[in-house]
Amino acid sequence: MKVLVIGANGKVGKILVDKLQNSKNHTPIAMIRKESQQDFFSRKGISTIIGDLESSISSLANMSQQVDAVVFVAGSGGHTDTDKTIQIDLDGAVKSIEAAKQAGVNRFIMLSGMYVDRIHDFEDDTKIDTALAPYSIAKFYADEWLKNSGLNYTIIRPSHLTDEHGYGKIIAGDKLDYHTTSRENVALTILNSLENENTINKSFDMTDGEFEIEYALNKIN
């Protein structure tokens, strides 16, 4: 499967393209924003394409040609203003979804965040950090757009991300408690989701845990 990774230069993105490159069944294409970012990928034999989530849908659709799946792991980052969060985490995600449809790509995996699906359920700020509210709101509506897109989607909502080694064991499900999740386990979960039909048209929380990833994904309702 040829997989376009949008946000490949991020921490999860770099791990993911490595996992895809070393797998038997997938070939990654790393979408990056700058030529200066190419060297990291070219040294590993990974193809790159330079693109901007603030460009047009048609431009993004051209980058999505002849791929089998799109994985969106891009983000504006924790130090940007609200306008950039809207432009990347909401509008950029929506344009990527529409671009995939234009390009005839039917499989789309979205990296979201835990509690994003529950932002309207909380009566206080004990779950959603006020500083993260714009991000959570942007991700909520991007996820909703994907759910209604007609694409074969998977939405993965990890808890707090760490750089710890991922041992390939997680918990996946609905309304999980907030713990930690290694970025490596997130990348492995995305990789496994590409190959697991039980994740199609599903959204779920995930944390590091006790179950092998394949087993955990097979149990998602």
C-alpha positions as CSV (number, residue, x, y, z in Angstrom):
1,M,0.0,0.0,0.0
2,K,1.4,3.4,-1.0
3,V,0.8,5.8,2.0
4,L,1.0,9.5,2.0
5,V,2.0,10.8,5.4
6,I,0.9,14.4,6.0
7,G,3.0,15.9,8.7
8,A,5.9,13.4,8.2
9,N,8.5,15.7,9.7
10,G,6.8,15.7,13.1
11,K,7.8,13.4,15.9
12,V,5.1,10.8,15.2
13,G,5.5,11.3,11.5
14,K,9.2,10.4,11.4
15,I,8.6,7.3,13.4
16,L,5.7,6.3,11.2
17,V,7.5,6.6,7.9
18,D,10.3,4.5,9.3
19,K,7.8,1.8,10.3
20,L,6.1,1.9,6.9
21,Q,9.5,1.8,5.1
22,N,10.6,-1.2,7.1
23,S,7.3,-3.1,6.6
24,K,6.7,-5.6,3.9
25,N,3.3,-4.2,2.7
26,H,3.7,-0.4,2.6
27,T,5.6,2.3,0.8
28,P,5.6,5.7,2.5
29,I,5.6,9.1,0.8
30,A,6.6,11.8,3.3
31,M,4.8,15.2,2.8
32,I,7.0,17.9,4.2
33,R,7.0,21.7,4.1
34,K,10.6,22.6,3.3
35,E,13.4,21.3,1.1
36,S,15.7,21.5,4.1
37,Q,13.7,18.6,5.6
38,Q,14.3,16.3,2.7
39,D,17.7,15.0,3.8
40,F,16.3,13.1,6.8
41,F,14.1,11.0,4.5
42,S,16.2,10.7,1.5
43,R,19.0,9.2,3.6
44,K,16.6,6.4,4.5
45,G,15.4,6.0,0.9
46,I,12.0,7.5,1.6
47,S,10.3,9.5,-1.1
48,T,9.2,13.0,-0.2
49,I,6.8,15.6,-1.6
50,I,6.8,19.3,-0.6
51,G,3.4,20.6,0.3
52,D,1.7,23.2,2.3
53,L,-1.6,22.7,4.2
54,E,-2.4,26.3,3.7
55,S,-2.5,25.8,-0.1
56,S,-5.6,24.9,-2.2
57,I,-7.5,21.6,-2.1
58,S,-6.6,21.0,-5.8
59,S,-2.9,21.4,-4.9
60,L,-3.2,18.9,-2.1
61,A,-5.2,16.6,-4.4
62,N,-2.3,16.6,-6.9
63,M,0.0,15.4,-4.1
64,S,-2.5,12.6,-3.2
65,Q,-2.6,11.1,-6.7
66,Q,-1.8,7.4,-7.0
67,V,-1.7,6.7,-3.3
68,D,-3.8,4.1,-1.5
69,A,-4.1,5.8,1.8
70,V,-3.6,9.2,3.5
71,V,-2.4,9.5,7.1
72,F,-2.8,12.9,8.7
73,V,-0.4,13.4,11.6
74,A,0.2,17.1,11.1
75,G,-0.3,19.7,13.8
76,S,0.4,23.4,14.3
77,G,2.4,22.7,17.4
78,G,2.0,23.8,21.0
79,H,3.6,27.2,20.6
80,T,1.5,28.7,17.8
81,D,-1.4,31.2,18.0
82,T,-5.0,30.2,17.7
83,D,-5.2,31.3,14.0
84,K,-2.5,28.8,13.0
85,T,-4.3,26.1,15.0
86,I,-7.4,26.8,12.9
87,Q,-5.4,26.9,9.7
88,I,-3.6,23.6,10.2
89,D,-5.5,21.4,12.7
90,L,-8.9,22.3,11.3
91,D,-8.8,23.8,7.8
92,G,-5.6,21.9,6.8
93,A,-7.2,18.6,7.9
94,V,-10.5,19.3,6.1
95,K,-8.7,20.3,2.9
96,S,-6.6,17.1,3.1
97,I,-9.8,15.0,3.5
98,E,-11.4,16.8,0.5
99,A,-8.2,16.4,-1.5
100,A,-8.2,12.7,-0.8
101,K,-11.7,12.5,-2.2
102,Q,-10.8,14.4,-5.3
103,A,-7.8,12.1,-5.9
104,G,-9.9,9.0,-5.5
105,V,-8.2,7.9,-2.2
106,N,-10.7,6.0,-0.1
107,R,-8.6,5.3,3.1
108,F,-7.9,8.1,5.6
109,I,-6.4,7.8,9.1
110,M,-6.5,10.8,11.4
111,L,-4.3,11.3,14.4
112,S,-6.5,13.2,17.0
113,G,-6.3,13.5,20.8
114,M,-7.9,12.0,23.8
115,Y,-11.0,13.9,25.1
116,V,-11.4,15.7,21.8
117,D,-14.7,13.8,21.2
118,R,-15.9,14.7,24.7
119,I,-15.2,18.5,24.8
120,H,-18.9,19.3,24.9
121,D,-19.6,16.9,27.7
122,F,-17.6,18.6,30.4
123,E,-19.1,21.2,32.7
124,D,-15.8,22.5,34.0
125,D,-12.2,22.7,32.8
126,T,-10.9,19.6,34.7
127,K,-10.4,17.6,31.5
128,I,-9.7,20.2,28.8
129,D,-6.9,22.6,29.5
130,T,-8.0,26.1,28.7
131,A,-4.8,26.7,26.7
132,L,-5.6,23.6,24.6
133,A,-9.2,24.5,24.0
134,P,-8.7,25.9,20.5
135,Y,-6.7,22.8,19.5
136,S,-9.4,20.4,21.0
137,I,-12.2,22.3,19.2
138,A,-10.3,22.3,15.9
139,K,-9.6,18.6,16.1
140,F,-13.2,17.8,17.1
141,Y,-14.7,19.5,14.0
142,A,-12.0,18.0,11.7
143,D,-12.8,14.6,13.1
144,E,-16.5,15.2,12.6
145,W,-15.8,16.2,9.0
146,L,-13.9,13.0,8.4
147,K,-16.7,10.9,9.8
148,N,-19.1,12.5,7.4
149,S,-16.8,12.4,4.4
150,G,-17.8,9.0,3.0
151,L,-14.1,7.9,3.2
152,N,-13.1,4.7,5.0
153,Y,-11.7,6.5,8.0
154,T,-10.0,5.6,11.3
155,I,-9.6,8.3,14.0
156,I,-7.0,7.5,16.7
157,R,-7.1,9.5,19.9
158,P,-4.0,8.9,22.0
159,S,-3.5,10.3,25.5
160,H,-0.4,12.3,26.6
161,L,2.4,11.5,24.1
162,T,5.9,10.5,25.3
163,D,9.2,9.6,23.7
164,E,9.4,6.4,25.6
165,H,10.1,3.2,23.8
166,G,6.9,1.6,22.5
167,Y,6.6,-2.1,23.3
168,G,3.7,-2.7,21.0
169,K,1.2,-3.1,23.8
170,I,-1.8,-0.7,24.2
171,I,-5.3,-0.3,25.4
172,A,-7.8,0.9,22.8
173,G,-11.5,1.7,23.3
174,D,-14.0,4.4,24.1
175,K,-13.7,6.9,27.0
176,L,-10.5,5.6,28.4
177,D,-8.8,7.2,31.4
178,Y,-6.0,9.6,30.6
179,H,-2.5,8.0,31.0
180,T,0.5,8.2,28.6
181,T,1.1,6.9,25.2
182,S,4.5,6.5,23.5
183,R,4.8,8.0,20.1
184,E,6.2,4.7,18.8
185,N,3.1,2.9,19.9
186,V,1.0,5.5,18.1
187,A,3.0,4.9,15.0
188,L,2.6,1.1,15.4
189,T,-1.1,1.5,15.9
190,I,-1.5,3.6,12.7
191,L,0.5,0.9,10.8
192,N,-1.7,-1.8,12.2
193,S,-4.8,0.1,11.5
194,L,-3.9,0.3,7.8
195,E,-4.0,-3.5,7.7
196,N,-7.0,-4.1,10.0
197,E,-10.5,-3.9,8.5
198,N,-12.0,-3.7,12.0
199,T,-10.7,-0.2,12.4
200,I,-12.5,1.1,9.3
201,N,-15.1,3.7,10.2
202,K,-14.0,3.6,13.8
203,S,-12.7,6.1,16.2
204,F,-11.1,5.2,19.5
205,D,-8.9,6.3,22.5
206,M,-5.6,4.6,23.1
207,T,-3.0,4.5,25.8
208,D,0.0,2.3,26.5
209,G,-1.3,-0.9,28.0
210,E,-1.3,-4.6,28.3
211,F,-2.6,-5.9,25.0
212,E,-0.8,-6.6,21.7
213,I,-1.9,-3.9,19.2
214,E,-3.5,-6.4,16.7
215,Y,-5.5,-7.9,19.6
216,A,-6.6,-4.5,20.9
217,L,-7.7,-3.3,17.5
218,N,-9.7,-6.5,16.8
219,K,-11.7,-5.8,20.0
220,I,-12.7,-2.3,19.1
221,N,-16.5,-2.0,18.8
